[in-house]
Amino acid sequence: MQEKTKHEILNVFIPTTPNPTSGFLFVPKKDVKILDMTVDEGIKMAVSAGVITPKFKEGKVQVPQKPAAKKSTGAKGVKKKK
């Protein structure tokens, strides 16, 4: 597979439903984010459908912030009555 592209390729596992043991893909290395978890932790998370997750390691995982909620004006283009 590597001979077919100029990019370094990695074999990545992305669990799919209904069979979480399928889902091996070839992905360019530049598009892969390496996670700080063991294979064992990853398998537990995939098989449990995310119910079992690894503990966050201080300074290793950044939790994305939710965007600020926008004020609702009702239906699009319709002003609320006072």
C-alpha positions as CSV (number, residue, x, y, z in Angstrom):
1,M,0.0,0.0,0.0
2,Q,2.8,2.4,0.9
3,E,4.2,2.2,-2.7
4,K,0.9,3.6,-4.1
5,T,1.3,7.0,-2.4
6,K,3.9,9.6,-1.5
7,H,2.5,10.0,2.0
8,E,3.5,7.9,4.9
9,I,0.5,5.6,5.6
10,L,-0.7,4.1,8.9
11,N,-3.1,1.3,9.5
12,V,-5.8,2.8,11.8
13,F,-8.5,1.0,13.7
14,I,-11.9,2.7,13.8
15,P,-14.5,0.5,15.4
16,T,-17.8,0.2,13.4
17,T,-21.2,-1.1,14.2
18,P,-22.6,-3.7,14.5
19,N,-19.2,-5.4,14.7
20,P,-16.7,-3.4,16.7
21,T,-13.9,-5.7,15.5
22,S,-14.1,-4.4,11.9
23,G,-12.9,-1.0,10.7
24,F,-9.2,-1.1,9.7
25,L,-8.3,1.7,7.4
26,F,-5.2,3.1,5.7
27,V,-4.8,6.8,6.6
28,P,-2.0,9.3,5.9
29,K,0.1,9.8,9.0
30,K,-0.4,13.6,8.8
31,D,-4.1,13.1,9.4
32,V,-3.7,10.9,12.5
33,K,-3.8,12.2,16.1
34,I,-1.9,9.9,18.4
35,L,-3.8,9.3,21.7
36,D,-2.2,8.8,25.1
37,M,-3.9,5.5,25.9
38,T,-2.9,1.9,25.8
39,V,-4.2,-0.7,23.4
40,D,-6.0,-2.3,26.3
41,E,-7.8,1.0,27.2
42,G,-8.8,1.5,23.5
43,I,-10.3,-2.0,23.2
44,K,-12.3,-1.5,26.5
45,M,-13.6,1.8,25.2
46,A,-14.5,0.4,21.7
47,V,-16.2,-2.8,23.0
48,S,-18.1,-0.9,25.8
49,A,-19.3,1.7,23.2
50,G,-17.6,4.4,25.2
51,V,-19.1,3.5,28.6
52,I,-15.6,2.6,29.9
53,T,-13.1,5.3,29.1
54,P,-9.5,5.8,30.2
55,K,-8.8,8.2,33.1
56,F,-7.6,11.6,31.9
57,K,-3.9,12.1,32.5
58,E,-3.0,15.5,33.8
59,G,-1.6,17.7,31.1
60,K,-2.0,15.0,28.4
61,V,-5.6,15.5,27.2
62,Q,-7.2,18.8,26.3
63,V,-10.9,18.8,26.6
64,P,-12.5,21.0,24.0
65,Q,-14.6,24.0,25.3
66,K,-18.2,24.2,24.3
67,P,-19.0,27.4,22.3
68,A,-21.1,30.0,24.2
69,A,-24.8,29.5,23.7
70,K,-26.5,32.0,21.4
71,K,-29.6,33.8,22.4
72,S,-32.6,32.4,20.6
73,T,-34.8,34.8,18.6
74,G,-37.4,32.1,17.8
75,A,-38.0,31.0,14.2
76,K,-35.7,32.2,11.6
77,G,-36.5,35.8,10.8
78,V,-39.5,35.9,13.2
79,K,-39.3,38.2,16.2
80,K,-40.7,37.0,19.5
81,K,-43.8,38.8,20.8
82,K,-43.4,40.6,24.1
